[in-house]
Amino acid sequence: ANAAAAALKHEQATERRRAASGGRGDLLGRAPPTATFDLGCSLLGPMEVAVLLQSGLAAVPQGRQVQQNQRMLLELLVSQPPLFQRGVLYELSNNGSTRVLSNHLLALLDLKQDAVRPQSRLDVADLLTTALGVQLPRRADFMAGGSHASNSYILFVHRAAKQVLEECAPYVALKYWLQQAEVTLPSLRGDLMPSVERALREAMQAIEDADAAGQAWLRGRGPVWSEWQSVLDSGVEGPTPRHDSAASTPGSSTPSVLSARGGSAAFSAPPSTRALYEIAFSRCAAALKAHKDCYDMPWFKSFWARNYDALTVVSVLRNAQEDVDEVRRWIDAQLRYSTKSASYQGISEACSALWSTDARAEACLVDCLIEILFFYRGDREKYRGDALMQLVIDEPPGHFNFTVVSAMGVITEGAAGREMSATYARLQERRGVVAVRADTATLQSVDYNAREIERAVREQVRTPWGWVGYSQGCANAFRAESLMLQGTPEQQKIIEAFRCRQLLFSAANGSAHATCGAWKLLRALIDGERFFKRFQASMSASTQELGLNLLQNLLSSRVASAFFGSVQSLTHEGARRMWRDAQHCHRVPTSSIIGVIEDHTLPESLQMLSKVLVLQMDYSKHQDTQVAEEEAVAHPTGVKNANAAMLKKVDMKSAIQRTHHWSVLKEEVSFLQTKKDEQLAVFEAPKDRHIFPWLEVNARFGVIERVPGVS
């Protein structure tokens, strides 16, 4: 009562000071400030108080010392100004999670005080109601004989938590203003310098010349399957698989594959056509170097996307020719079971001749890959008539001066993870690129994982670098990038070497699974509460007390706080909170892979998730079992601000692929594989296509530098 009276007296004095100074200004004639941030006089900040409160709530058992500490923290809380009080509750919410704050309030409102004399015990509900101005319920009022016995105590606490968080906006704004630097975006020049205009014209002209020569070659080549029978009659076979350290890998035009190319002259493109495209690559790299805002130019963005998709096909094609992993079996399964477009005139099952390096067989394999890789039929038709795709232009061999920082999804072993380990081994062997796995943790908050990503960069990266995120790892990586860019000078120095991003089935814009899951969890808790209320007449008070204490200890535990905080980051509201105040590197290209499932690419273990997701969404029918196609893009969809517009400009969109959300996984989900999955080879999808095309397209356009003299 004394603490509540002191808090009320302090608030009244503050209001009197504000009223006394209102409208008059200071001695210099300046207008009074539009907002007053009264931070109080506590040596502990809101975050420290929240951490100590949470530690006490999670303590088992809560003895005399814990109860005494909690009492002192509550007295400190209510003696501070409203901004401080709301700041403590915001920090308790794990970055704005209503569910997490509700869990802590459930335990806080029924704080254990059996070691305190009855006349000295705090009425926490009344104390916080007076301090916050938000009506907080008492549990006794919702038990048998109470004034709200027919209502849900959990629901009322949830509503109070939501109202408190809505009033925390000033604290959040102040926190970001103090802890994050505002990065000034460079203004665009209306008139380009003559040298820049010349570089852009030369790049566009080089693309036009190369496409014209390529189309002429395609017209002369004719239908791709016209000589398939002659390929079979000639008895060509695929190259003998090599599994030693010298085996060729995607992204390397090694003699084991390319020296055997031959066949009809019409199917082998003239060197001049390839040379024209190589000139276009170098001209585009020069244009990008002269004008960093090329990413937003339609002709540049289109050519980049064509190159990325072409390199994706090249990656899978080389995997098949060299018999890497189980790619050949995957191609055969896709040809057998996938639906085909009307224009596809090829085979419906693989044979050994398909893996040949003969130019005719290679052209047929390219046509097969276009059919089974890309989801939209319009993309398939476009690339069947695209000479850049049909030429199969490998990126020249050599090492890149680059490091990949990997941030995996919501379920991960962090630095000990094995996701795409074989791909990363081939990447280091062929491109000299080391993959650093950030030690992100399963079911942890975005801020925790972002700090782990930053730590991995700070301790292990000594070259230009980029990050690859998978599922929730995309949100973690975006958050880490924002913290470094808007952080201390030391953090900003780390981000100077940042070059590019790769998003794999991104959940950075949230998922309907998490949003609806939060609603379902609240509903389940309310229904569970109403179910147990029926037993109050036949259950002793001590048994009821034991059950409620167990529930409160579970919901306020460290594990529950981390779990609900992680789920919050996957909801649409959590994603909006992350994007709202963040800033990111504005001249860094973003590549992405977005998948859409079909019957032949859907693992049996994900069937229920897929069906539920479709039923939960009213804005999309295309999804990869966990994220909608429209939300897996590489820019924010829930907010509109300068940062969102910038990320949309550097989103170098590629074609949607026919695959599922777990495409990057294999050994990690092998225990879930069924006989049908094995027959469809759904977990045998090529892994190299997730990494190699991203690095090679950035190297092709000069974003990633090569190591000179290493081939």
ZAVEXDREN-39395 format. One record per residue (C-alpha): x, y, z. Coordinates in steps of 0.2 Angstrom, whole numbers, padded with zeros to 4 digits. Layout:
N
<u X v Y w Z>
...
***
This chain:
711
<u 0000 v 0000 w 0000>
<u 0014 v 0012 w 0004>
<u 0023 v 0008 w -0012>
<u 0006 v 0011 w -0022>
<u 0004 v 0027 w -0013>
<u 0021 v 0033 w -0017>
<u 0019 v 0028 w -0035>
<u 0003 v 0038 w -0036>
<u 0011 v 0053 w -0028>
<u 0025 v 0053 w -0040>
<u 0014 v 0052 w -0055>
<u 0003 v 0067 w -0048>
<u 0019 v 0077 w -0045>
<u 0025 v 0073 w -0063>
<u 0008 v 0078 w -0070>
<u 0009 v 0095 w -0061>
<u 0026 v 0099 w -0067>
<u 0020 v 0095 w -0085>
<u 0005 v 0106 w -0083>
<u 0015 v 0120 w -0075>
<u 0027 v 0121 w -0090>
<u 0014 v 0118 w -0104>
<u 0014 v 0131 w -0118>
<u 0026 v 0143 w -0110>
<u 0043 v 0136 w -0117>
<u 0059 v 0139 w -0108>
<u 0070 v 0155 w -0106>
<u 0076 v 0154 w -0123>
<u 0059 v 0154 w -0131>
<u 0059 v 0136 w -0137>
<u 0043 v 0126 w -0137>
<u 0041 v 0113 w -0123>
<u 0045 v 0095 w -0129>
<u 0031 v 0085 w -0137>
<u 0035 v 0070 w -0127>
<u 0043 v 0067 w -0110>
<u 0052 v 0051 w -0106>
<u 0053 v 0050 w -0087>
<u 0064 v 0035 w -0084>
<u 0064 v 0036 w -0065>
<u 0079 v 0035 w -0053>
<u 0082 v 0016 w -0052>
<u 0100 v 0010 w -0054>
<u 0092 v -0006 w -0062>
<u 0085 v -0003 w -0079>
<u 0068 v -0011 w -0085>
<u 0077 v -0026 w -0093>
<u 0087 v -0030 w -0077>
<u 0071 v -0029 w -0066>
<u 0062 v -0041 w -0079>
<u 0077 v -0053 w -0079>
<u 0077 v -0054 w -0060>
<u 0058 v -0056 w -0059>
<u 0058 v -0070 w -0072>
<u 0072 v -0079 w -0062>
<u 0062 v -0078 w -0047>
<u 0046 v -0084 w -0055>
<u 0055 v -0099 w -0063>
<u 0064 v -0104 w -0047>
<u 0058 v -0120 w -0039>
<u 0056 v -0120 w -0025>
<u 0052 v -0102 w -0021>
<u 0059 v -0101 w -0003>
<u 0059 v -0086 w 0009>
<u 0074 v -0077 w 0000>
<u 0066 v -0079 w -0017>
<u 0049 v -0072 w -0010>
<u 0058 v -0057 w -0002>
<u 0068 v -0053 w -0018>
<u 0051 v -0053 w -0028>
<u 0043 v -0042 w -0015>
<u 0057 v -0029 w -0016>
<u 0057 v -0030 w -0035>
<u 0038 v -0026 w -0035>
<u 0040 v -0012 w -0023>
<u 0054 v -0005 w -0035>
<u 0043 v -0007 w -0050>
<u 0028 v 0002 w -0043>
<u 0039 v 0016 w -0036>
<u 0045 v 0021 w -0054>
<u 0036 v 0031 w -0067>
<u 0024 v 0023 w -0079>
<u 0037 v 0022 w -0093>
<u 0048 v 0011 w -0083>
<u 0034 v 0000 w -0077>
<u 0028 v -0004 w -0094>
<u 0046 v -0006 w -0100>
<u 0048 v -0020 w -0087>
<u 0032 v -0029 w -0093>
<u 0038 v -0027 w -0111>
<u 0055 v -0035 w -0107>
<u 0045 v -0049 w -0098>
<u 0036 v -0052 w -0114>
<u 0051 v -0057 w -0124>
<u 0050 v -0044 w -0137>
<u 0031 v -0041 w -0137>
<u 0024 v -0059 w -0135>
<u 0007 v -0058 w -0127>
<u 0007 v -0076 w -0123>
<u 0024 v -0075 w -0114>
<u 0018 v -0060 w -0104>
<u 0002 v -0068 w -0100>
<u 0012 v -0083 w -0093>
<u 0022 v -0072 w -0082>
<u 0007 v -0062 w -0076>
<u -0002 v -0078 w -0071>
<u 0012 v -0083 w -0060>
<u 0015 v -0065 w -0054>
<u -0003 v -0061 w -0049>
<u -0003 v -0077 w -0039>
<u 0014 v -0074 w -0031>
<u 0019 v -0086 w -0018>
<u 0020 v -0077 w -0001>
<u 0019 v -0091 w 0012>
<u 0035 v -0086 w 0020>
<u 0028 v -0068 w 0023>
<u 0017 v -0064 w 0038>
<u -0002 v -0063 w 0032>
<u -0004 v -0045 w 0036>
<u 0012 v -0040 w 0026>
<u 0007 v -0049 w 0010>
<u 0005 v -0039 w -0006>
<u -0011 v -0039 w -0016>
<u -0001 v -0040 w -0033>
<u -0017 v -0038 w -0043>
<u -0022 v -0022 w -0034>
<u -0004 v -0015 w -0034>
<u -0001 v -0017 w -0053>
<u -0019 v -0011 w -0057>
<u -0015 v 0005 w -0047>
<u 0002 v 0007 w -0055>
<u -0002 v 0003 w -0073>
<u -0020 v 0009 w -0075>
<u -0025 v -0008 w -0082>
<u -0037 v -0019 w -0073>
<u -0028 v -0035 w -0068>
<u -0039 v -0050 w -0062>
<u -0038 v -0060 w -0046>
<u -0038 v -0078 w -0047>
<u -0050 v -0080 w -0032>
<u -0064 v -0070 w -0042>
<u -0064 v -0084 w -0055>
<u -0065 v -0099 w -0043>
<u -0080 v -0107 w -0036>
<u -0090 v -0094 w -0027>
<u -0081 v -0079 w -0035>
<u -0089 v -0064 w -0044>
<u -0083 v -0071 w -0061>
<u -0084 v -0089 w -0058>
<u -0092 v -0092 w -0075>
<u -0078 v -0083 w -0085>
<u -0060 v -0088 w -0089>
<u -0046 v -0081 w -0078>
<u -0033 v -0086 w -0092>
<u -0043 v -0076 w -0105>
<u -0044 v -0060 w -0094>
<u -0026 v -0061 w -0090>
<u -0022 v -0062 w -0109>
<u -0033 v -0047 w -0112>
<u -0024 v -0037 w -0099>
<u -0007 v -0042 w -0106>
<u -0012 v -0037 w -0123>
<u -0018 v -0020 w -0117>
<u -0002 v -0017 w -0108>
<u 0009 v -0021 w -0123>
<u -0002 v -0009 w -0133>
<u 0004 v 0005 w -0121>
<u 0022 v 0000 w -0122>
<u 0025 v 0009 w -0139>
<u 0034 v 0024 w -0131>
<u 0046 v 0013 w -0122>
<u 0050 v 0003 w -0137>
<u 0053 v 0019 w -0147>
<u 0064 v 0025 w -0134>
<u 0074 v 0009 w -0132>
<u 0077 v 0008 w -0151>
<u 0082 v 0026 w -0151>
<u 0095 v 0024 w -0138>
<u 0102 v 0007 w -0144>
<u 0101 v 0007 w -0163>
<u 0109 v 0020 w -0174>
<u 0099 v 0027 w -0188>
<u 0107 v 0023 w -0205>
<u 0105 v 0037 w -0218>
<u 0100 v 0030 w -0235>
<u 0109 v 0039 w -0249>
<u 0098 v 0049 w -0260>
<u 0097 v 0044 w -0279>
<u 0104 v 0056 w -0291>
<u 0093 v 0062 w -0305>
<u 0106 v 0063 w -0318>
<u 0119 v 0049 w -0320>
<u 0137 v 0053 w -0325>
<u 0142 v 0051 w -0343>
<u 0153 v 0036 w -0338>
<u 0139 v 0028 w -0329>
<u 0127 v 0030 w -0343>
<u 0140 v 0023 w -0355>
<u 0142 v 0007 w -0344>
<u 0124 v 0004 w -0343>
<u 0121 v 0006 w -0362>
<u 0135 v -0006 w -0366>
<u 0128 v -0019 w -0354>
<u 0111 v -0018 w -0361>
<u 0118 v -0018 w -0379>
<u 0129 v -0034 w -0374>
<u 0113 v -0043 w -0368>
<u 0104 v -0039 w -0384>
<u 0118 v -0045 w -0395>
<u 0120 v -0061 w -0385>
<u 0101 v -0065 w -0385>
<u 0100 v -0061 w -0404>
<u 0114 v -0073 w -0408>
<u 0107 v -0086 w -0395>
<u 0090 v -0085 w -0403>
<u 0097 v -0088 w -0421>
<u 0106 v -0103 w -0414>
<u 0090 v -0110 w -0406>
<u 0081 v -0108 w -0422>
<u 0094 v -0118 w -0432>
<u 0095 v -0131 w -0419>
<u 0076 v -0136 w -0420>
<u 0066 v -0146 w -0408>
<u 0077 v -0153 w -0394>
<u 0070 v -0171 w -0394>
<u 0071 v -0173 w -0413>
<u 0087 v -0183 w -0412>
<u 0084 v -0192 w -0396>
<u 0081 v -0208 w -0405>
<u 0098 v -0206 w -0414>
<u 0106 v -0204 w -0396>
<u 0099 v -0221 w -0391>
<u 0104 v -0229 w -0407>
<u 0122 v -0222 w -0405>
<u 0123 v -0231 w -0389>
<u 0130 v -0217 w -0379>
<u 0132 v -0219 w -0360>
<u 0134 v -0207 w -0346>
<u 0151 v -0204 w -0339>
<u 0158 v -0216 w -0326>
<u 0155 v -0209 w -0309>
<u 0170 v -0203 w -0300>
<u 0170 v -0203 w -0281>
<u 0188 v -0198 w -0277>
<u 0193 v -0181 w -0272>
<u 0196 v -0176 w -0290>
<u 0178 v -0179 w -0294>
<u 0170 v -0164 w -0303>
<u 0156 v -0154 w -0294>
<u 0143 v -0142 w -0299>
<u 0151 v -0125 w -0304>
<u 0167 v -0132 w -0311>
<u 0169 v -0136 w -0329>
<u 0181 v -0150 w -0327>
<u 0188 v -0161 w -0341>
<u 0179 v -0177 w -0334>
<u 0163 v -0169 w -0340>
<u 0166 v -0156 w -0353>
<u 0180 v -0164 w -0364>
<u 0168 v -0178 w -0369>
<u 0155 v -0166 w -0376>
<u 0151 v -0170 w -0394>
<u 0136 v -0175 w -0406>
<u 0127 v -0166 w -0419>
<u 0135 v -0149 w -0424>
<u 0117 v -0141 w -0423>
<u 0116 v -0145 w -0405>
<u 0134 v -0138 w -0401>
<u 0132 v -0119 w -0400>
<u 0146 v -0109 w -0409>
<u 0159 v -0102 w -0398>
<u 0155 v -0085 w -0404>
<u 0138 v -0086 w -0396>
<u 0145 v -0091 w -0379>
<u 0158 v -0078 w -0380>
<u 0144 v -0065 w -0383>
<u 0136 v -0070 w -0367>
<u 0152 v -0070 w -0358>
<u 0155 v -0052 w -0364>
<u 0137 v -0048 w -0357>
<u 0142 v -0055 w -0340>
<u 0158 v -0044 w -0339>
<u 0148 v -0028 w -0345>
<u 0135 v -0031 w -0332>
<u 0148 v -0033 w -0319>
<u 0156 v -0016 w -0325>
<u 0139 v -0008 w -0325>
<u 0135 v -0014 w -0307>
<u 0152 v -0007 w -0301>
<u 0149 v 0010 w -0309>
<u 0131 v 0011 w -0303>
<u 0127 v 0002 w -0287>
<u 0108 v 0004 w -0289>
<u 0107 v -0007 w -0305>
<u 0098 v -0020 w -0294>
<u 0081 v -0010 w -0296>
<u 0083 v -0008 w -0315>
<u 0071 v -0021 w -0324>
<u 0083 v -0026 w -0338>
<u 0097 v -0030 w -0325>
<u 0085 v -0039 w -0313>
<u 0078 v -0049 w -0327>
<u 0095 v -0054 w -0333>
<u 0101 v -0058 w -0315>
<u 0086 v -0070 w -0313>
<u 0089 v -0079 w -0330>
<u 0107 v -0082 w -0324>
<u 0102 v -0088 w -0307>
<u 0089 v -0101 w -0314>
<u 0101 v -0106 w -0328>
<u 0115 v -0109 w -0315>
<u 0102 v -0119 w -0305>
<u 0099 v -0131 w -0320>
<u 0118 v -0132 w -0323>
<u 0121 v -0137 w -0305>
<u 0108 v -0151 w -0306>
<u 0114 v -0156 w -0323>
<u 0132 v -0158 w -0317>
<u 0126 v -0167 w -0302>
<u 0117 v -0180 w -0313>
<u 0131 v -0182 w -0325>
<u 0144 v -0185 w -0311>
<u 0131 v -0196 w -0301>
<u 0132 v -0185 w -0285>
<u 0122 v -0191 w -0271>
<u 0105 v -0198 w -0277>
<u 0102 v -0185 w -0290>
<u 0099 v -0197 w -0304>
<u 0086 v -0207 w -0294>
<u 0077 v -0191 w -0290>
<u 0077 v -0186 w -0308>
<u 0070 v -0203 w -0313>
<u 0056 v -0201 w -0299>
<u 0051 v -0184 w -0305>
<u 0050 v -0189 w -0323>
<u 0039 v -0204 w -0318>
<u 0027 v -0196 w -0306>
<u 0026 v -0177 w -0310>
<u 0013 v -0169 w -0320>
<u 0019 v -0163 w -0337>
<u 0015 v -0147 w -0347>
<u 0007 v -0149 w -0364>
<u 0023 v -0143 w -0373>
<u 0034 v -0156 w -0365>
<u 0039 v -0169 w -0378>
<u 0052 v -0179 w -0368>
<u 0053 v -0195 w -0360>
<u 0044 v -0201 w -0344>
<u 0058 v -0211 w -0336>
<u 0077 v -0209 w -0335>
<u 0089 v -0220 w -0344>
<u 0108 v -0221 w -0345>
<u 0109 v -0211 w -0361>
<u 0102 v -0196 w -0352>
<u 0117 v -0194 w -0342>
<u 0129 v -0193 w -0357>
<u 0139 v -0178 w -0360>
<u 0135 v -0179 w -0379>
<u 0127 v -0162 w -0384>
<u 0111 v -0170 w -0390>
<u 0109 v -0179 w -0374>
<u 0113 v -0164 w -0363>
<u 0100 v -0154 w -0372>
<u 0087 v -0167 w -0368>
<u 0092 v -0167 w -0350>
<u 0091 v -0148 w -0349>
<u 0073 v -0150 w -0356>
<u 0069 v -0163 w -0343>
<u 0076 v -0152 w -0329>
<u 0066 v -0137 w -0334>
<u 0050 v -0148 w -0333>
<u 0053 v -0155 w -0316>
<u 0062 v -0140 w -0308>
<u 0050 v -0125 w -0311>
<u 0033 v -0124 w -0304>
<u 0024 v -0112 w -0316>
<u 0022 v -0118 w -0334>
<u 0025 v -0100 w -0340>
<u 0043 v -0101 w -0333>
<u 0045 v -0118 w -0342>
<u 0040 v -0111 w -0358>
<u 0051 v -0096 w -0356>
<u 0066 v -0105 w -0352>
<u 0064 v -0118 w -0367>
<u 0066 v -0103 w -0378>
<u 0080 v -0095 w -0368>
<u 0097 v -0097 w -0376>
<u 0106 v -0093 w -0360>
<u 0097 v -0108 w -0352>
<u 0100 v -0120 w -0367>
<u 0118 v -0116 w -0369>
<u 0123 v -0123 w -0351>
<u 0136 v -0110 w -0347>
<u 0146 v -0116 w -0332>
<u 0154 v -0103 w -0321>
<u 0173 v -0104 w -0324>
<u 0183 v -0114 w -0311>
<u 0192 v -0105 w -0297>
<u 0191 v -0100 w -0279>
<u 0181 v -0086 w -0272>
<u 0186 v -0074 w -0258>
<u 0171 v -0077 w -0248>
<u 0164 v -0085 w -0232>
<u 0146 v -0092 w -0230>
<u 0138 v -0090 w -0213>
<u 0124 v -0103 w -0212>
<u 0109 v -0100 w -0201>
<u 0097 v -0115 w -0200>
<u 0079 v -0116 w -0195>
<u 0068 v -0117 w -0179>
<u 0074 v -0135 w -0176>
<u 0093 v -0136 w -0177>
<u 0109 v -0142 w -0168>
<u 0117 v -0125 w -0172>
<u 0136 v -0127 w -0175>
<u 0135 v -0146 w -0173>
<u 0122 v -0147 w -0187>
<u 0124 v -0158 w -0202>
<u 0112 v -0149 w -0214>
<u 0119 v -0149 w -0232>
<u 0136 v -0155 w -0225>
<u 0141 v -0164 w -0242>
<u 0137 v -0148 w -0252>
<u 0148 v -0137 w -0240>
<u 0162 v -0150 w -0242>
<u 0161 v -0149 w -0261>
<u 0160 v -0130 w -0260>
<u 0176 v -0129 w -0250>
<u 0185 v -0141 w -0262>
<u 0180 v -0133 w -0278>
<u 0177 v -0114 w -0273>
<u 0188 v -0113 w -0258>
<u 0173 v -0106 w -0249>
<u 0171 v -0111 w -0230>
<u 0154 v -0112 w -0222>
<u 0153 v -0106 w -0204>
<u 0138 v -0113 w -0195>
<u 0131 v -0101 w -0182>
<u 0127 v -0109 w -0166>
<u 0108 v -0105 w -0166>
<u 0097 v -0115 w -0155>
<u 0081 v -0124 w -0156>
<u 0066 v -0114 w -0151>
<u 0075 v -0099 w -0145>
<u 0070 v -0081 w -0148>
<u 0076 v -0071 w -0163>
<u 0087 v -0059 w -0153>
<u 0096 v -0074 w -0145>
<u 0099 v -0082 w -0162>
<u 0104 v -0066 w -0170>
<u 0118 v -0063 w -0156>
<u 0124 v -0081 w -0160>
<u 0125 v -0077 w -0179>
<u 0135 v -0060 w -0175>
<u 0146 v -0070 w -0164>
<u 0150 v -0083 w -0177>
<u 0154 v -0068 w -0189>
<u 0165 v -0059 w -0177>
<u 0175 v -0074 w -0172>
<u 0177 v -0085 w -0187>
<u 0175 v -0074 w -0203>
<u 0190 v -0065 w -0210>
<u 0185 v -0062 w -0228>
<u 0170 v -0054 w -0237>
<u 0155 v -0064 w -0232>
<u 0136 v -0067 w -0234>
<u 0123 v -0077 w -0225>
<u 0111 v -0091 w -0230>
<u 0096 v -0093 w -0220>
<u 0084 v -0107 w -0220>
<u 0066 v -0105 w -0214>
<u 0066 v -0096 w -0197>
<u 0085 v -0094 w -0199>
<u 0081 v -0080 w -0212>
<u 0072 v -0070 w -0198>
<u 0087 v -0073 w -0187>
<u 0100 v -0068 w -0200>
<u 0090 v -0052 w -0205>
<u 0089 v -0047 w -0186>
<u 0108 v -0050 w -0184>
<u 0111 v -0040 w -0200>
<u 0101 v -0026 w -0193>
<u 0109 v -0027 w -0176>
<u 0127 v -0025 w -0184>
<u 0122 v -0012 w -0196>
<u 0113 v -0001 w -0182>
<u 0125 v -0006 w -0168>
<u 0142 v 0000 w -0161>
<u 0156 v 0006 w -0172>
<u 0164 v -0012 w -0170>
<u 0148 v -0020 w -0176>
<u 0147 v -0008 w -0191>
<u 0165 v -0013 w -0195>
<u 0160 v -0031 w -0196>
<u 0145 v -0027 w -0208>
<u 0157 v -0018 w -0220>
<u 0162 v -0035 w -0228>
<u 0145 v -0041 w -0230>
<u 0141 v -0045 w -0249>
<u 0125 v -0055 w -0252>
<u 0111 v -0065 w -0245>
<u 0102 v -0082 w -0249>
<u 0085 v -0086 w -0242>
<u 0079 v -0104 w -0242>
<u 0060 v -0106 w -0240>
<u 0060 v -0090 w -0229>
<u 0049 v -0088 w -0214>
<u 0055 v -0070 w -0211>
<u 0037 v -0064 w -0215>
<u 0029 v -0076 w -0203>
<u 0018 v -0091 w -0206>
<u -0001 v -0095 w -0203>
<u 0005 v -0110 w -0193>
<u 0012 v -0099 w -0179>
<u -0002 v -0086 w -0180>
<u -0016 v -0099 w -0179>
<u -0006 v -0109 w -0167>
<u -0005 v -0095 w -0154>
<u -0024 v -0094 w -0155>
<u -0026 v -0112 w -0154>
<u -0015 v -0113 w -0138>
<u -0025 v -0099 w -0130>
<u -0041 v -0108 w -0134>
<u -0034 v -0124 w -0127>
<u -0029 v -0116 w -0111>
<u -0046 v -0108 w -0109>
<u -0055 v -0125 w -0113>
<u -0044 v -0134 w -0101>
<u -0047 v -0121 w -0087>
<u -0066 v -0123 w -0089>
<u -0065 v -0142 w -0089>
<u -0055 v -0143 w -0072>
<u -0068 v -0130 w -0065>
<u -0081 v -0144 w -0065>
<u -0071 v -0154 w -0052>
<u -0069 v -0140 w -0039>
<u -0084 v -0147 w -0029>
<u -0076 v -0164 w -0028>
<u -0058 v -0159 w -0026>
<u -0049 v -0153 w -0011>
<u -0042 v -0135 w -0010>
<u -0024 v -0141 w -0008>
<u -0026 v -0152 w -0023>
<u -0032 v -0137 w -0033>
<u -0018 v -0127 w -0027>
<u -0006 v -0140 w -0032>
<u -0012 v -0141 w -0050>
<u -0013 v -0123 w -0052>
<u 0005 v -0121 w -0046>
<u 0011 v -0134 w -0057>
<u 0003 v -0126 w -0072>
<u 0010 v -0109 w -0067>
<u 0028 v -0116 w -0064>
<u 0027 v -0124 w -0082>
<u 0021 v -0108 w -0091>
<u 0033 v -0096 w -0082>
<u 0048 v -0108 w -0084>
<u 0063 v -0104 w -0094>
<u 0059 v -0117 w -0107>
<u 0042 v -0111 w -0110>
<u 0047 v -0093 w -0111>
<u 0060 v -0097 w -0125>
<u 0047 v -0108 w -0134>
<u 0034 v -0095 w -0134>
<u 0046 v -0082 w -0139>
<u 0052 v -0092 w -0153>
<u 0034 v -0095 w -0159>
<u 0030 v -0077 w -0158>
<u 0044 v -0073 w -0170>
<u 0035 v -0084 w -0183>
<u 0018 v -0076 w -0181>
<u 0013 v -0062 w -0193>
<u 0013 v -0049 w -0178>
<u 0030 v -0055 w -0173>
<u 0037 v -0052 w -0191>
<u 0029 v -0035 w -0192>
<u 0038 v -0030 w -0175>
<u 0055 v -0036 w -0182>
<u 0053 v -0027 w -0198>
<u 0045 v -0011 w -0191>
<u 0061 v -0003 w -0184>
<u 0075 v -0013 w -0193>
<u 0087 v -0007 w -0206>
<u 0097 v -0017 w -0218>
<u 0111 v -0016 w -0230>
<u 0103 v -0007 w -0245>
<u 0115 v -0012 w -0259>
<u 0117 v -0030 w -0256>
<u 0108 v -0042 w -0268>
<u 0096 v -0055 w -0261>
<u 0093 v -0072 w -0269>
<u 0080 v -0084 w -0264>
<u 0072 v -0101 w -0267>
<u 0053 v -0102 w -0265>
<u 0045 v -0119 w -0266>
<u 0027 v -0125 w -0270>
<u 0022 v -0143 w -0266>
<u 0013 v -0155 w -0277>
<u 0007 v -0173 w -0274>
<u 0023 v -0180 w -0280>
<u 0034 v -0168 w -0270>
<u 0025 v -0169 w -0253>
<u 0032 v -0180 w -0240>
<u 0019 v -0191 w -0230>
<u 0025 v -0183 w -0214>
<u 0021 v -0166 w -0220>
<u 0004 v -0170 w -0227>
<u -0006 v -0164 w -0212>
<u 0004 v -0148 w -0210>
<u 0001 v -0144 w -0228>
<u -0018 v -0147 w -0228>
<u -0020 v -0137 w -0211>
<u -0010 v -0123 w -0218>
<u -0021 v -0121 w -0234>
<u -0036 v -0121 w -0223>
<u -0029 v -0108 w -0211>
<u -0024 v -0096 w -0226>
<u -0037 v -0086 w -0235>
<u -0024 v -0077 w -0246>
<u -0014 v -0091 w -0254>
<u -0017 v -0108 w -0261>
<u 0002 v -0111 w -0265>
<u 0013 v -0116 w -0251>
<u 0028 v -0127 w -0246>
<u 0019 v -0135 w -0232>
<u 0025 v -0122 w -0219>
<u 0026 v -0105 w -0228>
<u 0014 v -0097 w -0241>
<u 0022 v -0093 w -0258>
<u 0018 v -0075 w -0256>
<u 0026 v -0074 w -0239>
<u 0042 v -0083 w -0243>
<u 0049 v -0068 w -0253>
<u 0065 v -0059 w -0249>
<u 0057 v -0043 w -0243>
<u 0044 v -0038 w -0230>
<u 0026 v -0040 w -0234>
<u 0018 v -0034 w -0218>
<u 0025 v -0016 w -0217>
<u 0028 v -0002 w -0229>
<u 0043 v 0009 w -0225>
<u 0059 v 0015 w -0233>
<u 0068 v -0001 w -0227>
<u 0055 v -0012 w -0235>
<u 0055 v -0003 w -0251>
<u 0074 v -0005 w -0252>
<u 0074 v -0024 w -0248>
<u 0061 v -0026 w -0262>
<u 0073 v -0017 w -0274>
<u 0087 v -0029 w -0271>
<u 0076 v -0044 w -0271>
<u 0082 v -0053 w -0286>
<u 0068 v -0065 w -0289>
<u 0070 v -0082 w -0297>
<u 0058 v -0094 w -0303>
<u 0047 v -0104 w -0291>
<u 0053 v -0122 w -0289>
<u 0043 v -0138 w -0287>
<u 0049 v -0144 w -0270>
<u 0044 v -0144 w -0252>
<u 0050 v -0135 w -0236>
<u 0062 v -0149 w -0231>
<u 0071 v -0149 w -0247>
<u 0088 v -0145 w -0239>
<u 0087 v -0160 w -0226>
<u 0090 v -0178 w -0228>
<u 0099 v -0187 w -0214>
<u 0090 v -0176 w -0201>
<u 0073 v -0182 w -0207>
<u 0078 v -0200 w -0212>
<u 0068 v -0207 w -0198>
<u 0052 v -0200 w -0205>
<u 0054 v -0207 w -0222>
<u 0041 v -0219 w -0228>
<u 0041 v -0231 w -0242>
<u 0031 v -0219 w -0253>
<u 0043 v -0205 w -0249>
<u 0057 v -0217 w -0255>
<u 0048 v -0222 w -0271>
<u 0046 v -0203 w -0275>
<u 0063 v -0199 w -0269>
<u 0056 v -0183 w -0260>
<u 0071 v -0182 w -0249>
<u 0084 v -0185 w -0262>
<u 0082 v -0168 w -0271>
<u 0099 v -0160 w -0276>
<u 0106 v -0151 w -0262>
<u 0120 v -0141 w -0272>
<u 0106 v -0131 w -0280>
<u 0103 v -0122 w -0264>
<u 0121 v -0115 w -0263>
<u 0131 v -0116 w -0279>
<u 0120 v -0105 w -0290>
<u 0119 v -0091 w -0277>
<u 0138 v -0090 w -0276>
<u 0141 v -0092 w -0294>
<u 0128 v -0079 w -0300>
<u 0136 v -0066 w -0288>
<u 0153 v -0070 w -0294>
<u 0147 v -0069 w -0312>
<u 0141 v -0051 w -0309>
<u 0156 v -0046 w -0299>
<u 0148 v -0045 w -0281>
<u 0160 v -0059 w -0275>
<u 0178 v -0058 w -0279>
<u 0189 v -0072 w -0286>
<u 0205 v -0077 w -0278>
<u 0218 v -0073 w -0292>
<u 0229 v -0087 w -0298>
<u 0219 v -0101 w -0290>
<u 0210 v -0113 w -0302>
***
